[in-house]
Amino acid sequence: MKSVDFINKTLDIMLNRYGPFMTVHEYAEVMKLKPDTVLKQIADGSVDVGTIENPNRRKHLFPTALVAQYVLEIIGGLPANDEGEVFKLHSIVPRGK
């Protein structure tokens, strides 16, 4: 099994796709939630990753680096793969610009 720095690789992939900040819809996509669910979590303070609110636009943004860190913490809590198995991130691929 190849040794891969999943932290940097995951962050690079997410930064290429989303940029430094993610919208509510992008965060919902990564977390496999509906945007309305994320908005409710923000309103009641139970969202898993801190947000930045843009008061001029009344828009919440999620720092991509914090989302990547949270995703990796979740993955880190899962049982280890078999030795011959390679961990793959299929759902997060860079968008062509």
N, CA, C and O atoms as a printed pandas DataFrame, in Angstrom:
     atom_number atom_name residue_name chain_id  residue_number  x_coord  y_coord  z_coord
0              1         N          MET        A               1    0.849   -1.188    0.000
1              2        CA          MET        A               1    0.000    0.000    0.000
2              3         C          MET        A               1    0.885    1.239    0.000
3              4         O          MET        A               1    1.800    1.355    0.815
4              5         N          LYS        A               2    0.613    2.157   -0.909
5              6        CA          LYS        A               2    1.409    3.371   -0.990
6              7         C          LYS        A               2    1.093    4.272    0.193
7              8         O          LYS        A               2   -0.050    4.359    0.643
8              9         N          SER        A               3    2.128    4.938    0.684
9             10        CA          SER        A               3    1.933    5.898    1.754
10            11         C          SER        A               3    1.556    7.241    1.127
11            12         O          SER        A               3    2.323    7.804    0.346
12            13         N          VAL        A               4    0.387    7.741    1.468
13            14        CA          VAL        A               4   -0.102    8.989    0.888
14            15         C          VAL        A               4   -0.439    9.945    2.018
15            16         O          VAL        A               4   -1.014    9.540    3.029
16            17         N          ASP        A               5   -0.085   11.209    1.850
17            18        CA          ASP        A               5   -0.443   12.206    2.844
18            19         C          ASP        A               5   -1.888   12.643    2.570
19            20         O          ASP        A               5   -2.133   13.586    1.818
20            21         N          PHE        A               6   -2.832   11.940    3.195
21            22        CA          PHE        A               6   -4.252   12.189    2.936
22            23         C          PHE        A               6   -4.681   13.600    3.330
23            24         O          PHE        A               6   -5.570   14.175    2.703
24            25         N          ILE        A               7   -4.060   14.154    4.354
25            26        CA          ILE        A               7   -4.464   15.489    4.803
26            27         C          ILE        A               7   -4.207   16.512    3.708
27            28         O          ILE        A               7   -5.113   17.248    3.317
28            29         N          ASN        A               8   -2.967   16.560    3.208
29            30        CA          ASN        A               8   -2.646   17.532    2.161
30            31         C          ASN        A               8   -3.377   17.231    0.863
31            32         O          ASN        A               8   -3.833   18.153    0.186
32            33         N          LYS        A               9   -3.496   15.964    0.505
33            34        CA          LYS        A               9   -4.172   15.586   -0.734
34            35         C          LYS        A               9   -5.652   15.982   -0.684
35            36         O          LYS        A               9   -6.183   16.547   -1.640
36            37         N          THR        A              10   -6.305   15.682    0.433
37            38        CA          THR        A              10   -7.716   16.035    0.578
38            39         C          THR        A              10   -7.901   17.546    0.540
39            40         O          THR        A              10   -8.811   18.049   -0.120
40            41         N          LEU        A              11   -7.040   18.268    1.248
41            42        CA          LEU        A              11   -7.135   19.726    1.247
42            43         C          LEU        A              11   -6.909   20.281   -0.157
43            44         O          LEU        A              11   -7.645   21.168   -0.590
44            45         N          ASP        A              12   -5.910   19.779   -0.872
45            46        CA          ASP        A              12   -5.649   20.240   -2.243
46            47         C          ASP        A              12   -6.852   19.998   -3.152
47            48         O          ASP        A              12   -7.243   20.877   -3.919
48            49         N          ILE        A              13   -7.429   18.815   -3.063
49            50        CA          ILE        A              13   -8.594   18.488   -3.897
50            51         C          ILE        A              13   -9.752   19.430   -3.588
51            52         O          ILE        A              13  -10.394   19.959   -4.495
52            53         N          MET        A              14  -10.011   19.633   -2.301
53            54        CA          MET        A              14  -11.143   20.483   -1.923
54            55         C          MET        A              14  -10.892   21.950   -2.278
55            56         O          MET        A              14  -11.813   22.644   -2.707
56            57         N          LEU        A              15   -9.655   22.430   -2.105
57            58        CA          LEU        A              15   -9.350   23.813   -2.475
58            59         C          LEU        A              15   -9.470   24.022   -3.981
59            60         O          LEU        A              15   -9.947   25.066   -4.427
60            61         N          ASN        A              16   -9.043   23.039   -4.762
61            62        CA          ASN        A              16   -9.175   23.145   -6.220
62            63         C          ASN        A              16  -10.635   23.185   -6.647
63            64         O          ASN        A              16  -10.997   23.889   -7.589
64            65         N          ARG        A              17  -11.455   22.437   -5.958
65            66        CA          ARG        A              17  -12.871   22.382   -6.346
66            67         C          ARG        A              17  -13.669   23.566   -5.813
67            68         O          ARG        A              17  -14.458   24.160   -6.548
68            69         N          TYR        A              18  -13.470   23.918   -4.536
69            70        CA          TYR        A              18  -14.330   24.898   -3.879
70            71         C          TYR        A              18  -13.678   26.255   -3.624
71            72         O          TYR        A              18  -14.388   27.228   -3.373
72            73         N          GLY        A              19  -12.367   26.348   -3.680
73            74        CA          GLY        A              19  -11.695   27.587   -3.311
74            75         C          GLY        A              19  -11.556   27.662   -1.797
75            76         O          GLY        A              19  -11.822   26.677   -1.109
76            77         N          PRO        A              20  -11.140   28.822   -1.258
77            78        CA          PRO        A              20  -10.885   28.918    0.188
78            79         C          PRO        A              20  -12.136   28.840    1.060
79            80         O          PRO        A              20  -12.048   28.500    2.240
80            81         N          PHE        A              21  -13.302   29.153    0.487
81            82        CA          PHE        A              21  -14.550   29.104    1.245
82            83         C          PHE        A              21  -15.605   28.329    0.472
83            84         O          PHE        A              21  -15.629   28.329   -0.758
84            85         N          MET        A              22  -16.474   27.670    1.224
85            86        CA          MET        A              22  -17.556   26.879    0.644
86            87         C          MET        A              22  -18.894   27.516    1.008
87            88         O          MET        A              22  -19.066   28.037    2.110
88            89         N          THR        A              23  -19.834   27.468    0.075
89            90        CA          THR        A              23  -21.188   27.947    0.351
90            91         C          THR        A              23  -21.950   26.874    1.135
91            92         O          THR        A              23  -21.467   25.757    1.321
92            93         N          VAL        A              24  -23.126   27.235    1.579
93            94        CA          VAL        A              24  -23.984   26.274    2.277
94            95         C          VAL        A              24  -24.275   25.076    1.374
95            96         O          VAL        A              24  -24.268   23.934    1.836
96            97         N          HIS        A              25  -24.529   25.330    0.102
97            98        CA          HIS        A              25  -24.842   24.239   -0.833
98            99         C          HIS        A              25  -23.638   23.319   -1.043
99           100         O          HIS        A              25  -23.792   22.100   -1.115
100          101         N          GLU        A              26  -22.446   23.898   -1.142
101          102        CA          GLU        A              26  -21.237   23.079   -1.322
102          103         C          GLU        A              26  -20.946   22.253   -0.072
103          104         O          GLU        A              26  -20.601   21.074   -0.163
104          105         N          TYR        A              27  -21.090   22.885    1.100
105          106        CA          TYR        A              27  -20.892   22.160    2.355
106          107         C          TYR        A              27  -21.895   21.011    2.469
107          108         O          TYR        A              27  -21.536   19.904    2.871
108          109         N          ALA        A              28  -23.145   21.279    2.116
109          110        CA          ALA        A              28  -24.182   20.242    2.164
110          111         C          ALA        A              28  -23.826   19.086    1.235
111          112         O          ALA        A              28  -24.038   17.924    1.583
112          113         N          GLU        A              29  -23.291   19.393    0.064
113          114        CA          GLU        A              29  -22.887   18.354   -0.889
114          115         C          GLU        A              29  -21.820   17.440   -0.289
115          116         O          GLU        A              29  -21.917   16.217   -0.386
116          117         N          VAL        A              30  -20.807   18.036    0.329
117          118        CA          VAL        A              30  -19.714   17.249    0.919
118          119         C          VAL        A              30  -20.209   16.411    2.088
119          120         O          VAL        A              30  -19.805   15.259    2.243
120          121         N          MET        A              31  -21.077   16.983    2.906
121          122        CA          MET        A              31  -21.542   16.296    4.107
122          123         C          MET        A              31  -22.743   15.386    3.840
123          124         O          MET        A              31  -23.247   14.737    4.757
124          125         N          LYS        A              32  -23.197   15.338    2.589
125          126        CA          LYS        A              32  -24.343   14.505    2.187
126          127         C          LYS        A              32  -25.604   14.897    2.962
127          128         O          LYS        A              32  -26.337   14.050    3.472
128          129         N          LEU        A              33  -25.830   16.220    3.031
129          130        CA          LEU        A              33  -27.014   16.772    3.685
130          131         C          LEU        A              33  -27.772   17.640    2.695
131          132         O          LEU        A              33  -27.243   18.001    1.643
132          133         N          LYS        A              34  -29.003   17.972    3.031
133          134        CA          LYS        A              34  -29.761   18.930    2.241
134          135         C          LYS        A              34  -29.382   20.331    2.716
135          136         O          LYS        A              34  -29.130   20.527    3.905
136          137         N          PRO        A              35  -29.336   21.310    1.807
137          138        CA          PRO        A              35  -29.007   22.677    2.224
138          139         C          PRO        A              35  -29.918   23.203    3.335
139          140         O          PRO        A              35  -29.452   23.925    4.217
140          141         N          ASP        A              36  -31.200   22.857    3.307
141          142        CA          ASP        A              36  -32.115   23.297    4.369
142          143         C          ASP        A              36  -31.701   22.749    5.729
143          144         O          ASP        A              36  -31.836   23.432    6.745
144          145         N          THR        A              37  -31.199   21.525    5.749
145          146        CA          THR        A              37  -30.724   20.926    7.001
146          147         C          THR        A              37  -29.536   21.711    7.537
147          148         O          THR        A              37  -29.452   21.973    8.737
148          149         N          VAL        A              38  -28.615   22.088    6.652
149          150        CA          VAL        A              38  -27.444   22.864    7.066
150          151         C          VAL        A              38  -27.879   24.222    7.607
151          152         O          VAL        A              38  -27.366   24.671    8.632
152          153         N          LEU        A              39  -28.812   24.874    6.936
153          154        CA          LEU        A              39  -29.297   26.172    7.415
154          155         C          LEU        A              39  -29.953   26.055    8.788
155          156         O          LEU        A              39  -29.783   26.936    9.631
156          157         N          LYS        A              40  -30.691   24.987    9.020
157          158        CA          LYS        A              40  -31.294   24.759   10.342
158          159         C          LYS        A              40  -30.211   24.528   11.390
159          160         O          LYS        A              40  -30.320   25.020   12.513
160          161         N          GLN        A              41  -29.158   23.775   11.029
161          162        CA          GLN        A              41  -28.050   23.546   11.959
162          163         C          GLN        A              41  -27.348   24.859   12.301
163          164         O          GLN        A              41  -26.974   25.081   13.452
164          165         N          ILE        A              42  -27.171   25.720   11.313
165          166        CA          ILE        A              42  -26.550   27.025   11.565
166          167         C          ILE        A              42  -27.423   27.831   12.519
167          168         O          ILE        A              42  -26.916   28.437   13.463
168          169         N          ALA        A              43  -28.725   27.841   12.279
169          170        CA          ALA        A              43  -29.654   28.618   13.106
170          171         C          ALA        A              43  -29.669   28.160   14.554
171          172         O          ALA        A              43  -29.733   28.984   15.467
172          173         N          ASP        A              44  -29.610   26.839   14.774
173          174        CA          ASP        A              44  -29.652   26.353   16.162
174          175         C          ASP        A              44  -28.267   26.089   16.747
175          176         O          ASP        A              44  -28.157   25.588   17.866
176          177         N          GLY        A              45  -27.208   26.419   16.005
177          178        CA          GLY        A              45  -25.845   26.316   16.534
178          179         C          GLY        A              45  -25.291   24.916   16.606
179          180         O          GLY        A              45  -24.335   24.677   17.344
180          181         N          SER        A              46  -25.852   23.985   15.870
181          182        CA          SER        A              46  -25.380   22.598   15.951
182          183         C          SER        A              46  -24.566   22.158   14.733
183          184         O          SER        A              46  -24.270   20.973   14.582
184          185         N          VAL        A              47  -24.203   23.106   13.865
185          186        CA          VAL        A              47  -23.411   22.757   12.682
186          187         C          VAL        A              47  -22.025   22.284   13.135
187          188         O          VAL        A              47  -21.464   22.816   14.094
188          189         N          ASP        A              48  -21.478   21.282   12.439
189          190        CA          ASP        A              48  -20.228   20.645   12.858
190          191         C          ASP        A              48  -18.985   21.493   12.616
191          192         O          ASP        A              48  -17.979   21.309   13.301
192          193         N          VAL        A              49  -19.029   22.408   11.669
193          194        CA          VAL        A              49  -17.879   23.245   11.323
194          195         C          VAL        A              49  -18.299   24.698   11.441
195          196         O          VAL        A              49  -19.392   25.069   11.013
196          197         N          GLY        A              50  -17.431   25.527   12.022
197          198        CA          GLY        A              50  -17.756   26.940   12.184
198          199         C          GLY        A              50  -17.933   27.653   10.857
199          200         O          GLY        A              50  -17.307   27.295    9.860
200          201         N          THR        A              51  -18.788   28.662   10.851
201          202        CA          THR        A              51  -19.056   29.421    9.632
202          203         C          THR        A              51  -18.595   30.856    9.799
203          204         O          THR        A              51  -18.393   31.345   10.910
204          205         N          ILE        A              52  -18.436   31.507    8.675
205          206        CA          ILE        A              52  -18.160   32.937    8.641
206          207         C          ILE        A              52  -19.377   33.573    7.990
207          208         O          ILE        A              52  -19.793   33.171    6.903
208          209         N          GLU        A              53  -19.942   34.566    8.659
209          210        CA          GLU        A              53  -21.128   35.212    8.095
210          211         C          GLU        A              53  -20.717   36.517    7.437
211          212         O          GLU        A              53  -20.019   37.334    8.037
212          213         N          ASN        A              54  -21.149   36.703    6.213
213          214        CA          ASN        A              54  -20.929   37.949    5.494
214          215         C          ASN        A              54  -22.163   38.814    5.732
215          216         O          ASN        A              54  -23.202   38.581    5.115
216          217         N          PRO        A              55  -22.068   39.817    6.624
217          218        CA          PRO        A              55  -23.262   40.586    6.992
218          219         C          PRO        A              55  -23.861   41.381    5.834
219          220         O          PRO        A              55  -25.066   41.630    5.819
220          221         N          ASN        A              56  -23.043   41.780    4.871
221          222        CA          ASN        A              56  -23.568   42.553    3.738
222          223         C          ASN        A              56  -24.454   41.707    2.840
223          224         O          ASN        A              56  -25.402   42.217    2.244
224          225         N          ARG        A              57  -24.156   40.429    2.739
225          226        CA          ARG        A              57  -24.912   39.556    1.837
226          227         C          ARG        A              57  -25.771   38.546    2.590
227          228         O          ARG        A              57  -26.508   37.775    1.975
228          229         N          ARG        A              58  -25.680   38.549    3.919
229          230        CA          ARG        A              58  -26.415   37.576    4.748
230          231         C          ARG        A              58  -26.168   36.158    4.254
231          232         O          ARG        A              58  -27.093   35.375    4.034
232          233         N          LYS        A              59  -24.906   35.864    4.091
233          234        CA          LYS        A              59  -24.512   34.581    3.534
234          235         C          LYS        A              59  -23.500   33.930    4.469
235          236         O          LYS        A              59  -22.587   34.594    4.959
236          237         N          HIS        A              60  -23.658   32.647    4.712
237          238        CA          HIS        A              60  -22.719   31.905    5.540
238          239         C          HIS        A              60  -21.722   31.188    4.645
239          240         O          HIS        A              60  -22.089   30.600    3.628
240          241         N          LEU        A              61  -20.454   31.245    5.039
241          242        CA          LEU        A              61  -19.389   30.560    4.312
242          243         C          LEU        A              61  -18.652   29.634    5.266
243          244         O          LEU        A              61  -18.524   29.925    6.455
244          245         N          PHE        A              62  -18.174   28.527    4.740
245          246        CA          PHE        A              62  -17.419   27.553    5.516
246          247         C          PHE        A              62  -15.975   27.558    5.025
247          248         O          PHE        A              62  -15.745   27.376    3.830
248          249         N          PRO        A              63  -14.983   27.764    5.916
249          250        CA          PRO        A              63  -13.588   27.662    5.484
250          251         C          PRO        A              63  -13.296   26.234    4.999
251          252         O          PRO        A              63  -13.477   25.270    5.742
252          253         N          THR        A              64  -12.853   26.114    3.774
253          254        CA          THR        A              64  -12.623   24.803    3.167
254          255         C          THR        A              64  -11.625   23.979    3.974
255          256         O          THR        A              64  -11.793   22.767    4.110
256          257         N          ALA        A              65  -10.594   24.619    4.509
257          258        CA          ALA        A              65   -9.585   23.886    5.290
258          259         C          ALA        A              65  -10.210   23.244    6.528
259          260         O          ALA        A              65   -9.853   22.121    6.885
260          261         N          LEU        A              66  -11.140   23.944    7.186
261          262        CA          LEU        A              66  -11.799   23.374    8.369
262          263         C          LEU        A              66  -12.722   22.222    7.995
263          264         O          LEU        A              66  -12.821   21.237    8.726
264          265         N          VAL        A              67  -13.396   22.346    6.858
265          266        CA          VAL        A              67  -14.267   21.260    6.401
266          267         C          VAL        A              67  -13.424   20.028    6.081
267          268         O          VAL        A              67  -13.789   18.913    6.453
268          269         N          ALA        A              68  -12.295   20.226    5.392
269          270        CA          ALA        A              68  -11.402   19.104    5.066
270          271         C          ALA        A              68  -10.893   18.439    6.342
271          272         O          ALA        A              68  -10.847   17.212    6.430
272          273         N          GLN        A              69  -10.510   19.247    7.328
273          274        CA          GLN        A              69  -10.031   18.704    8.605
274          275         C          GLN        A              69  -11.125   17.886    9.284
275          276         O          GLN        A              69  -10.855   16.800    9.798
276          277         N          TYR        A              70  -12.345   18.389    9.292
277          278        CA          TYR        A              70  -13.456   17.676    9.918
278          279         C          TYR        A              70  -13.730   16.354    9.209
279          280         O          TYR        A              70  -13.934   15.328    9.857
280          281         N          VAL        A              71  -13.734   16.381    7.874
281          282        CA          VAL        A              71  -13.964   15.152    7.102
282          283         C          VAL        A              71  -12.891   14.120    7.435
283          284         O          VAL        A              71  -13.200   12.941    7.605
284          285         N          LEU        A              72  -11.645   14.548    7.528
285          286        CA          LEU        A              72  -10.559   13.613    7.840
286          287         C          LEU        A              72  -10.667   13.070    9.263
287          288         O          LEU        A              72  -10.291   11.925    9.514
288          289         N          GLU        A              73  -11.173   13.873   10.193
289          290        CA          GLU        A              73  -11.393   13.379   11.560
290          291         C          GLU        A              73  -12.454   12.285   11.561
291          292         O          GLU        A              73  -12.330   11.294   12.281
292          293         N          ILE        A              74  -13.500   12.467   10.751
293          294        CA          ILE        A              74  -14.547   11.445   10.648
294          295         C          ILE        A              74  -13.962   10.169   10.063
295          296         O          ILE        A              74  -14.194    9.078   10.584
296          297         N          ILE        A              75  -13.199   10.305    8.974
297          298        CA          ILE        A              75  -12.586    9.145    8.329
298          299         C          ILE        A              75  -11.627    8.452    9.285
299          300         O          ILE        A              75  -11.565    7.223    9.319
300          301         N          GLY        A              76  -10.881    9.228   10.059
301          302        CA          GLY        A              76   -9.920    8.659   11.002
302          303         C          GLY        A              76  -10.572    7.794   12.060
303          304         O          GLY        A              76   -9.925    6.907   12.618
304          305         N          GLY        A              77  -11.845    8.034   12.348
305          306        CA          GLY        A              77  -12.559    7.242   13.337
306          307         C          GLY        A              77  -13.133    5.951   12.790
307          308         O          GLY        A              77  -13.659    5.133   13.545
308          309         N          LEU        A              78  -13.038    5.762   11.486
309          310        CA          LEU        A              78  -13.571    4.548   10.862
310          311         C          LEU        A              78  -12.569    3.413   10.973
311          312         O          LEU        A              78  -11.374    3.671   11.114
312          313         N          PRO        A              79  -13.018    2.162   10.914
313          314        CA          PRO        A              79  -12.094    1.033   10.965
314          315         C          PRO        A              79  -11.078    1.112    9.826
315          316         O          PRO        A              79  -11.389    1.586    8.733
316          317         N          ALA        A              80   -9.876    0.646   10.093
317          318        CA          ALA        A              80   -8.802    0.678    9.094
318          319         C          ALA        A              80   -9.131   -0.236    7.924
319          320         O          ALA        A              80   -9.801   -1.257    8.084
320          321         N          ASN        A              81   -8.655    0.142    6.755
321          322        CA          ASN        A              81   -8.818   -0.683    5.563
322          323         C          ASN        A              81   -7.922   -1.910    5.654
323          324         O          ASN        A              81   -6.960   -1.929    6.421
324          325         N          ASP        A              82   -8.243   -2.932    4.869
325          326        CA          ASP        A              82   -7.349   -4.080    4.760
326          327         C          ASP        A              82   -6.027   -3.605    4.189
327          328         O          ASP        A              82   -5.977   -2.566    3.530
328          329         N          GLU        A              83   -4.958   -4.348    4.429
329          330        CA          GLU        A              83   -3.632   -3.903    4.015
330          331         C          GLU        A              83   -3.536   -3.683    2.506
331          332         O          GLU        A              83   -2.853   -2.758    2.068
332          333         N          GLY        A              84   -4.193   -4.500    1.716
333          334        CA          GLY        A              84   -4.128   -4.352    0.272
334          335         C          GLY        A              84   -5.088   -3.323   -0.291
335          336         O          GLY        A              84   -5.042   -3.017   -1.482
336          337         N          GLU        A              85   -5.950   -2.792    0.545
337          338        CA          GLU        A              85   -6.985   -1.872    0.091
338          339         C          GLU        A              85   -6.451   -0.444    0.071
339          340         O          GLU        A              85   -5.702   -0.051    0.966
340          341         N          VAL        A              86   -6.822    0.322   -0.922
341          342        CA          VAL        A              86   -6.391    1.705   -1.037
342          343         C          VAL        A              86   -7.582    2.610   -0.775
343          344         O          VAL        A              86   -8.655    2.399   -1.340
344          345         N          PHE        A              87   -7.407    3.616    0.074
345          346        CA          PHE        A              87   -8.477    4.561    0.378
346          347         C          PHE        A              87   -8.645    5.493   -0.812
347          348         O          PHE        A              87   -7.667    6.033   -1.328
348          349         N          LYS        A              88   -9.877    5.679   -1.246
349          350        CA          LYS        A              88  -10.149    6.512   -2.417
350          351         C          LYS        A              88  -11.199    7.564   -2.080
351          352         O          LYS        A              88  -12.178    7.278   -1.391
352          353         N          LEU        A              89  -10.989    8.766   -2.565
353          354        CA          LEU        A              89  -11.972    9.834   -2.432
354          355         C          LEU        A              89  -12.597   10.053   -3.800
355          356         O          LEU        A              89  -12.065   10.806   -4.616
356          357         N          HIS        A              90  -13.723    9.401   -4.053
357          358        CA          HIS        A              90  -14.369    9.511   -5.358
358          359         C          HIS        A              90  -15.321   10.690   -5.445
359          360         O          HIS        A              90  -15.527   11.238   -6.528
360          361         N          SER        A              91  -15.905   11.091   -4.322
361          362        CA          SER        A              91  -16.964   12.094   -4.394
362          363         C          SER        A              91  -16.433   13.520   -4.483
363          364         O          SER        A              91  -17.201   14.450   -4.731
364          365         N          ILE        A              92  -15.129   13.705   -4.283
365          366        CA          ILE        A              92  -14.567   15.049   -4.322
366          367         C          ILE        A              92  -13.522   15.086   -5.428
367          368         O          ILE        A              92  -12.392   14.637   -5.238
368          369         N          VAL        A              93  -13.897   15.615   -6.570
369          370        CA          VAL        A              93  -12.963   15.722   -7.690
370          371         C          VAL        A              93  -12.936   17.163   -8.167
371          372         O          VAL        A              93  -13.964   17.841   -8.137
372          373         N          PRO        A              94  -11.773   17.647   -8.611
373          374        CA          PRO        A              94  -11.685   19.043   -9.047
374          375         C          PRO        A              94  -12.583   19.313  -10.249
375          376         O          PRO        A              94  -12.713   18.481  -11.147
376          377         N          ARG        A              95  -13.186   20.469  -10.246
377          378        CA          ARG        A              95  -13.996   20.911  -11.383
378          379         C          ARG        A              95  -13.084   21.603  -12.385
379          380         O          ARG        A              95  -12.143   22.295  -11.996
380          381         N          GLY        A              96  -13.354   21.425  -13.648
381          382        CA          GLY        A              96  -12.609   22.154  -14.675
382          383         C          GLY        A              96  -13.038   23.609  -14.692
383          384         O          GLY        A              96  -14.231   23.904  -14.629
384          385         N          LYS        A              97  -12.079   24.521  -14.778
385          386        CA          LYS        A              97  -12.415   25.962  -14.751
386          387         C          LYS        A              97  -12.130   26.595  -16.072
387          388         O          LYS        A              97  -12.347   27.795  -16.242
